[in-house]
Amino acid sequence: LLKKLSQEQRKACTCPGPGLPGYWREYLYFFNETSMKCQHFVGANEGCNRFTSYKECHDSCYVPFNRK
C-alpha cells in the first residue's frame, strides 16, 4: 500500500525525469485526492495558471517531492 503523502508533498509531487539513472527532475505535479495519484498539469503555456488537461504520472511519483 502507498503511504499517505504529507500536505506539502501533495503540492509538489516529483517524478523521475528523462535522462541518466539516478537523476531526478521536478515537474508541475499535483496530488489527485480522488485517484490518490500524482498527476501532471498540462496547459497552454509553461508555468501556466490555467490547466486544460493533465496526464497521469507513474507510481514512482510517490517519493518525497524534494528528492534530487
Secondary structure by P-SEA (a helix, b strand, c coil): ccccccccccccccccccccccbbbbccccccccccbbbbbbccccccccccbbbbbccccccccccc
